[in-house]
Amino acid sequence: MFEQMSFITDRNWLPERPPGYMDACDLGKRYADELIAATVEGRNPLLFGAVMRAIIESGIYEGVEVGFCQRIGARCIQGG
């Protein structure tokens, strides 16, 4: 299910963590774009929930996660 995404493996959230907060947020946004593309391509809306579970289980909510969630939210407001 996650083989096409660079930031999650075997249900583990393993993003890169750039040193700067803004760089981390930007990377999180790119991860969100990657998830959205994989969701559309595979027609599998369950991917989002699986990624969110992995984020929660990681116990970390920093720049990458902020950017990721911001992008998902923005795409919801835009309508996809």
N, C-alpha and C positions, 0 to 999 in steps of 0.2 A: 504494500500500500504506500509506503514512504520512499520507495527506491528512487523516485524521480526528484526528490527534494534534498537540497544540500545541507540543511540545518537540523535534520531529525533522522535518527537511525534506530530501527528496532524499538520504536515508541519512546526514545530518549531525546529530549531537547538538548542539542549540542551545538549551539550557534558559536560562531567566532565572536570575540569580544574586543572590538577596537578600544584603544585607550581613551579616546575622547567621547563625551556624552553625545554630542551631535552626530559624530561618525557612527556611534552605536545605534542611535535612532534611525539614521539613514539606512543602515544595514538591516535593521528590523523591518523597515518599510519594503526593502527589496525582498526579504523573506516572505512578507505578506503577499507581495505580487507573485512570487513563485508559488505560494500555496493557492492563490486564486486561480492561476493558470492551470495548476494540476487538478484543482477541483472541477474546473470547466472542462478540461480535456478528458478527465475520467468520469465526468458526470457523477461525482461522488461527494455530496455535501457533508458526509460524515467525517471527511478529512479535517475540517475545521475543529470539530469537537475533540478529535484525537490529538491534534496539535495543542489545543488549549489544556487538555489533561496533562500532556507531557510538560508544558510550561509550569503548571501548578505543581506537579510532582517534583520539578527541579528545585522549587523553593526560592527561585531567584526572579526578581522583577526589577530590572534596571533598564538602561537605555535601549537595548535591543528589543526587549519585551514592550517597552513603551511605544517605540516606533512601529512595531508589529501591530499592536492593538489600535494605534492611531490610524494606520492605513486601512485596516479592516473596517473600522468605524466610518472613516471617510468614504470608503467604497459603498457602504450601506446607505449613507446619506445621498450619494450620487446615483444610487439605484443599480449598482453592480459594477 
